[in-house]
Amino acid sequence: MSRPYKYRSISLRYNTYSTLEDLSNIVVKGHKLSNAKTAEIAIENLKENLSEEISNSKSRANGVTNEKTQKEA
């Protein structure tokens, strides 16, 4: 039996929604994507970029975690 609720909705600010509509026209040249598909692509790209950033930060040496506290000390 398939899941009856395959989709969820989100609320966006007007400015963000307008940006999403603009992106839907330029993500795939010559085609207008739905706002849902555009958001899906954007989220997947963000997830990919953050995954790379997280894996890169784990391989770095320990850095300064609280610079302000160290300056005051």
Residue pairs with C-beta under 8 A, 6 or more apart in sequence:
7 36
10 39
12 20
17 35
20 35
20 38
20 39
20 42
21 35
23 38
23 42
24 32
24 33
24 34
24 35
24 37
24 38
25 32
27 33
27 38
27 41
33 41
64 70
